[in-house]
Amino acid sequence: MSEGQSQDIGRRIEGRTSFDSELSTLRRRIVREASIAIEMLESALRALWDLDVATAQGVRKSDDGVDREEVAIEVECFRLLALQQPFGGDLRQIAFCIKVNQDIERVADHASSIAKLTLRIGTPAPRWPTSLVEMGERVPLMCHNLLRAVLSEDVDAARDIIAGDKLIDRLDDRLFDDVLELLDLEPSRKADVLMIHRIGRELERVGDLMGNIAEDVVFLVTGEIVRHEKKFKRDADAKA
């Protein structure tokens, strides 16, 4: 092997090592961003149950930091795409980071919206529907389970989360009925009751985002796109 060939191989190895390091750093930033967004959601829910104004205001202020980090991560993703021109598994890694980064920022937005709605609900606290309370318990748990699936690239856990989103949808449907009942029981608090329904919608959207990210985990590990999988299968069976 000539000296020139040895130097070329050395540069390639060095470039590969640098890319792996930058990608690892990017993944860690995504995880930190996700941890902040989940904490915002949990804080927003704690503020809701207690109608805690200070905590709700703190959640609102935290949203700006997530917005800035989302932009910084996106810039870094596109820098790696432009400079490294990755393909195969490396390209999937960066595509995963771009999509998940956007969804995490939206989780923080929904947490901020819950906090904003909390500030508009009058005291004393209304009767929280059991469906809303259950959503408030299950959605953050779903977030934590997803974060573990992302860290371990666990496809089976990701598929469980995708399936679990259907339960959140059912709870959201049940909340609609509970809200109608509350409107009859507490007609003087119509505005508060309608905000309860809006909070349920915010939680339902977070559940959808967790399902989206779980689908991205499946894509990252297997290269398989499972979005709309059931719909495509149903259409194929109908044509058979």
N, C-alpha and C positions, 0 to 999 in steps of 0.2 A: 504494500500500500504506500502510495506516494505521500510526501509531506502535505501537499495540497489537499489530498483526499482526507487525511487525518484531521486537518484543520476544519474542513467542511463538516465532517461528522461531529467534531467537537462543538461547532457553532449550532448544529441542529440539536444536539443534546442539551446545550445551554439554553437554547430557545424553548425547548420542550419543558425544561425544568422551570423556566421563568413563567411560561404560560400556565403550567399546573399550579404554581404558587399563586398567581394572580386569580385564577379561577377558584382556588380554595378560599382566598380572601374574600372574593365576591360572594361565595356561598355563605360564609360566616356573617357577612353584612346582611344578607337576606334573612338569616335566622334571627339576628339581633333586631332587625326591623319588625319581623313577625312577632317576636316576644313583646316588643313595645306595643304593637297594635292589639295583641291579646290582652295585655294588662290594661290598656285603655278600655277595652270592651268590658272587662270584669269590673273596673272602677266605675264605669258608666252604670252598670247594673246595680252595684252597691249604692251608688248615689240615687238611683231610681227607687229602690225599695225603701230607703230612709228619707227620700226627698232632701238629700244632702246638697245644698247649693254650692258649698266650697269645693267639694269633690267633683261635681258636675262641671264647674268652671275650670277646674284643673285639667279635666279631660279635653275640654274645648281648646285650651292653650297648647296641649301636647300635640294636637293635630298638625300644627305648622311644622314641627320638627320631623314628623313622618313624611310630610309633603316634600321637604327639602331633601331628605335621604332618598326618597323614591326617585327624584330627578337625578341625584348624584349617581345612584346605582345604574339607572338607565344610560347615563352618559358613559359610565365605565363599560357596560355591556357592549355598546356600539363601538367604543374604542377597541375592545378586544376583537370584535368582528372585523373591523377595518384593518387592524395591524396583523392579526394572526391568521385571518381567513380560514377558520376552522371548518372541518367537515366531519361527517359521521357522528360518533358519540360526543365529540367536543362541541359540535354545532348544537346538538340537542341540549347540552348543558347550558349553553348561553341562551338558547331559546326558552328554556325552562326558567332561567333567572329573569328574563324580560317579562314573561307572562306572570310569574308568581309575584314579582315586584309590584306590578300594577294591581293585582288582586289584593295584596296586603295593604296597599295604600287605601283601597276602597273599604277594607275592613275598618281601618282607622276612621275613615269618613263616617261609616255607619255608627261606630262608637260615639263619635262627636255628635251625630244627629240624635242619638238616644239621650245624650247629656243635655242637648239643647231642648228637647221635648220635656225632659225632667224639670228644667227650670221654668217651664210654662204650666206645670201641673199644680193646682192649688192644694193647700193643706186644709184638713188632715188628709193623709194618703187615702185614695179610693180603695175599694175592695179589689185587690189584684186577682184577675181570673187565674184559675189553676193552670189553664193552658199556657198563659204568659209566663207564669212562674216556672213551669216545666221547660219551656223554651229557654228561659234565662239560665237554667241549670245545664241543659243539654248542649246548647250552642258553644259556650266556652269550653266544655269538655271535648266537644268535637274539634275545636281549634287546637287544644293541647295534643289530642291523639294524632291530628294531622301533622303537627310540628315534629312529633316523634317519627312519624312515617317518612317525612322529608329527610330527617337526619339519618335514618337508617336505610333509606330508599326501599322501604317495605311495600311491595306491590299488594300483598294480601291485605295489609292494614288499609292501604289506600282504597282498595275495592270495597272494604267494609264501610269506609267513610262515605263513599259514593252511594252505597245502599242506604246508609243512615240518613241521608238528606231527605229521603221520602218521608221519614217520621216527622221531621221538622215541618215539611209541607202539610202533613195531616194536622199537626198541632196548630199551624197557622189557619187552616180551615176551621178548626174547632174554635179558635179564638174569635173568629167572625161571629159565630153563634153566641159565644159568651158575651161579646160586646153588645149584641142586640138585646140580650137579657139584662145587661147592666143599664142600658138606656131606659128600660122600663122600670128598673128598681131605683135608679138615681137620676131622674129626669133633670134635676137642677144642676147636675154636673155633666151635662152633655159634652161640653168641650173637652173635659178631662178624659171622659170615656173614649171619645174619638181619638185622642192622642195615644191612649192605650193601644188602640188598633194600629196606629202608625208605628208605634214601638215594635209591635209584633212583626210588622212588615220589614222593619230594619233588621230584626233578628233573622227573619226568613231569608233575607238577602245575604246575610253573613253565612248562613248555612249553604246557600247556593255557591258562594265563593269558595267555601271549604271543599265542596264537591268539585268545583273547577280545578282547584289546586291538586286534589287527589287524582283527577284525570291526568294532570300534567306529570305527576309522579309516575303513573303507569307508563306514560309516553317516554319519560326520561329513561326508565330502566329497560323497557321492552321495545320501544319504538312504535308501539301500538297506539293508535288514536281511538279511544273508546267513547269519545263524545258522540251522542246520538246513536250509540250502538244498539240500544233496544228498539229505537224507532226504525232503524235500517233493517233489523232482523224481522220486525213485525211487518214491514212493507214487503220484504222478500217472501215471507211465509204467505202473505196475502196473494202474491203473484204466482206462487207455486201451484 
